Amino acid sequence: MKRLNLWLPRIVYCVYPALLAVLAVRRDERFFKVLLIPAFAFGAVTVMRKLWNRPRPYEKLEIEPLIPREKKGQSFPSRHVASVTIIAVACWYIWLPIGIAMLVIALLIAVIRPLAGIHFPEDVIAGMVFSLLTGIIGFWLL
């Protein structure tokens, strides 16, 4: 579980700059949407976490997380899940097969983090739903 928690986000965080680079080189008009919509989602989730500042499971339940963490609070919504999900939706917007692969990774991360005691299920659900809605509105409705 520790390795998946480490490597799955890294895969996504490598795919995203590569996607941006391809769009930039091709002078694709979708470049700015793919850059700015995830940036907005990341910023919005960061602000929400600070405003709610909810404790993490290992703080509230006094448990030892399976993946060592020392961060206090800012559990809701999960920024890892929100970030990976909005990047997955950006990939889906550009090329469906890679978007599906990234959404599978987002789902795996959304399962791992509560199992590891880092987030409550509602933290990851909120992060995923927020990014799915932001992505659908931003990429397809605006």
C-alpha beads as a LAMMPS data file, in Angstrom:
LAMMPS data file: protein, C-alpha beads

142 atoms
141 bonds

1 atom types
1 bond types

-500.0 500.0 xlo xhi
-500.0 500.0 ylo yhi
-500.0 500.0 zlo zhi

Masses

1 110.0

Atoms # bond

1 1 1 0.000 0.000 0.000
2 1 1 2.878 2.363 0.791
3 1 1 4.387 1.848 -2.652
4 1 1 1.082 2.415 -4.427
5 1 1 0.500 5.590 -2.393
6 1 1 3.965 6.757 -3.426
7 1 1 4.021 5.752 -7.093
8 1 1 0.460 6.209 -8.343
9 1 1 0.467 10.004 -7.811
10 1 1 3.944 10.186 -9.351
11 1 1 2.661 8.553 -12.524
12 1 1 -0.101 11.139 -12.804
13 1 1 2.238 14.011 -11.957
14 1 1 4.552 12.874 -14.785
15 1 1 1.749 12.418 -17.321
16 1 1 0.325 15.902 -16.702
17 1 1 3.440 17.954 -17.606
18 1 1 3.978 15.674 -20.600
19 1 1 0.409 16.372 -21.727
20 1 1 0.958 20.115 -21.314
21 1 1 4.225 19.907 -23.247
22 1 1 2.571 18.085 -26.155
23 1 1 -0.250 20.629 -26.269
24 1 1 2.246 23.526 -26.141
25 1 1 4.457 22.113 -28.892
26 1 1 1.422 21.532 -31.097
27 1 1 0.092 24.997 -30.226
28 1 1 -3.169 23.317 -29.327
29 1 1 -5.901 25.788 -28.382
30 1 1 -6.880 23.551 -25.448
31 1 1 -3.539 24.182 -23.695
32 1 1 -4.781 26.999 -21.462
33 1 1 -7.888 25.097 -20.352
34 1 1 -5.742 22.091 -19.458
35 1 1 -3.381 24.367 -17.525
36 1 1 -5.839 26.694 -15.775
37 1 1 -8.737 24.432 -14.794
38 1 1 -6.536 22.061 -12.750
39 1 1 -4.765 25.090 -11.238
40 1 1 -8.138 26.500 -10.189
41 1 1 -9.214 23.155 -8.683
42 1 1 -5.943 22.805 -6.750
43 1 1 -6.223 26.340 -5.388
44 1 1 -9.886 25.971 -4.458
45 1 1 -9.288 22.690 -2.619
46 1 1 -6.324 24.211 -0.773
47 1 1 -8.532 27.077 0.439
48 1 1 -11.357 24.693 1.432
49 1 1 -8.946 22.562 3.479
50 1 1 -7.730 25.594 5.387
51 1 1 -11.269 26.846 6.021
52 1 1 -12.651 23.518 7.276
53 1 1 -9.392 22.301 8.845
54 1 1 -10.910 18.937 9.753
55 1 1 -8.769 16.449 11.681
56 1 1 -7.374 13.364 10.037
57 1 1 -8.435 9.861 11.133
58 1 1 -5.180 9.255 12.995
59 1 1 -5.758 12.433 14.995
60 1 1 -9.454 11.964 15.721
61 1 1 -9.417 8.214 16.310
62 1 1 -5.941 8.084 17.846
63 1 1 -4.769 5.350 15.489
64 1 1 -1.428 4.737 13.827
65 1 1 -1.806 5.296 10.059
66 1 1 -0.482 2.524 7.821
67 1 1 1.344 5.193 5.848
68 1 1 3.285 7.359 8.301
69 1 1 2.046 10.962 8.407
70 1 1 2.554 13.808 10.828
71 1 1 0.400 16.499 9.197
72 1 1 -2.346 17.830 11.421
73 1 1 -5.782 18.823 10.139
74 1 1 -6.683 19.912 6.612
75 1 1 -8.114 16.505 5.834
76 1 1 -11.256 17.647 3.984
77 1 1 -11.316 17.473 1.015
78 1 1 -8.429 15.236 0.006
79 1 1 -6.075 17.318 -2.131
80 1 1 -4.292 14.219 -3.458
81 1 1 -7.539 12.762 -4.758
82 1 1 -8.821 16.118 -6.023
83 1 1 -5.554 16.822 -7.873
84 1 1 -5.274 13.396 -9.459
85 1 1 -8.951 13.474 -10.440
86 1 1 -8.816 16.893 -12.122
87 1 1 -5.692 15.818 -14.013
88 1 1 -7.512 12.634 -15.050
89 1 1 -10.438 14.698 -16.341
90 1 1 -8.003 16.973 -18.222
91 1 1 -6.471 13.882 -19.827
92 1 1 -9.950 12.588 -20.667
93 1 1 -10.723 15.930 -22.328
94 1 1 -7.692 15.500 -24.595
95 1 1 -7.611 11.740 -25.165
96 1 1 -10.181 9.364 -23.657
97 1 1 -7.932 6.267 -23.226
98 1 1 -5.351 8.097 -21.101
99 1 1 -8.166 9.808 -19.206
100 1 1 -9.690 6.452 -18.316
101 1 1 -6.302 5.148 -17.152
102 1 1 -5.804 8.228 -14.979
103 1 1 -9.330 7.908 -13.533
104 1 1 -8.526 4.319 -12.533
105 1 1 -5.427 5.630 -10.743
106 1 1 -7.547 8.314 -9.050
107 1 1 -9.982 5.648 -7.825
108 1 1 -7.134 3.526 -6.484
109 1 1 -5.714 6.491 -4.575
110 1 1 -9.206 7.296 -3.280
111 1 1 -9.400 3.761 -1.855
112 1 1 -5.848 3.618 -0.485
113 1 1 -5.912 6.831 1.533
114 1 1 -8.846 5.937 3.833
115 1 1 -7.601 2.348 4.184
116 1 1 -4.232 3.739 5.266
117 1 1 -5.862 5.962 7.893
118 1 1 -4.801 9.202 6.220
119 1 1 -8.299 10.381 5.214
120 1 1 -11.891 9.643 6.040
121 1 1 -13.989 8.295 3.127
122 1 1 -15.899 11.600 2.899
123 1 1 -12.569 13.432 2.400
124 1 1 -11.705 11.480 -0.733
125 1 1 -15.286 11.436 -2.019
126 1 1 -15.510 15.224 -1.672
127 1 1 -12.166 15.699 -3.445
128 1 1 -13.187 13.441 -6.297
129 1 1 -16.692 14.894 -6.718
130 1 1 -15.383 18.470 -6.606
131 1 1 -12.808 17.765 -9.310
132 1 1 -15.218 15.791 -11.491
133 1 1 -17.747 18.635 -11.381
134 1 1 -15.071 21.294 -11.894
135 1 1 -13.639 19.354 -14.814
136 1 1 -16.959 18.668 -16.522
137 1 1 -18.049 22.285 -16.164
138 1 1 -14.649 23.724 -17.068
139 1 1 -13.739 21.470 -19.976
140 1 1 -17.105 20.788 -21.594
141 1 1 -19.584 23.470 -20.503
142 1 1 -17.487 26.656 -20.576

Bonds

1 1 1 2
2 1 2 3
3 1 3 4
4 1 4 5
5 1 5 6
6 1 6 7
7 1 7 8
8 1 8 9
9 1 9 10
10 1 10 11
11 1 11 12
12 1 12 13
13 1 13 14
14 1 14 15
15 1 15 16
16 1 16 17
17 1 17 18
18 1 18 19
19 1 19 20
20 1 20 21
21 1 21 22
22 1 22 23
23 1 23 24
24 1 24 25
25 1 25 26
26 1 26 27
27 1 27 28
28 1 28 29
29 1 29 30
30 1 30 31
31 1 31 32
32 1 32 33
33 1 33 34
34 1 34 35
35 1 35 36
36 1 36 37
37 1 37 38
38 1 38 39
39 1 39 40
40 1 40 41
41 1 41 42
42 1 42 43
43 1 43 44
44 1 44 45
45 1 45 46
46 1 46 47
47 1 47 48
48 1 48 49
49 1 49 50
50 1 50 51
51 1 51 52
52 1 52 53
53 1 53 54
54 1 54 55
55 1 55 56
56 1 56 57
57 1 57 58
58 1 58 59
59 1 59 60
60 1 60 61
61 1 61 62
62 1 62 63
63 1 63 64
64 1 64 65
65 1 65 66
66 1 66 67
67 1 67 68
68 1 68 69
69 1 69 70
70 1 70 71
71 1 71 72
72 1 72 73
73 1 73 74
74 1 74 75
75 1 75 76
76 1 76 77
77 1 77 78
78 1 78 79
79 1 79 80
80 1 80 81
81 1 81 82
82 1 82 83
83 1 83 84
84 1 84 85
85 1 85 86
86 1 86 87
87 1 87 88
88 1 88 89
89 1 89 90
90 1 90 91
91 1 91 92
92 1 92 93
93 1 93 94
94 1 94 95
95 1 95 96
96 1 96 97
97 1 97 98
98 1 98 99
99 1 99 100
100 1 100 101
101 1 101 102
102 1 102 103
103 1 103 104
104 1 104 105
105 1 105 106
106 1 106 107
107 1 107 108
108 1 108 109
109 1 109 110
110 1 110 111
111 1 111 112
112 1 112 113
113 1 113 114
114 1 114 115
115 1 115 116
116 1 116 117
117 1 117 118
118 1 118 119
119 1 119 120
120 1 120 121
121 1 121 122
122 1 122 123
123 1 123 124
124 1 124 125
125 1 125 126
126 1 126 127
127 1 127 128
128 1 128 129
129 1 129 130
130 1 130 131
131 1 131 132
132 1 132 133
133 1 133 134
134 1 134 135
135 1 135 136
136 1 136 137
137 1 137 138
138 1 138 139
139 1 139 140
140 1 140 141
141 1 141 142
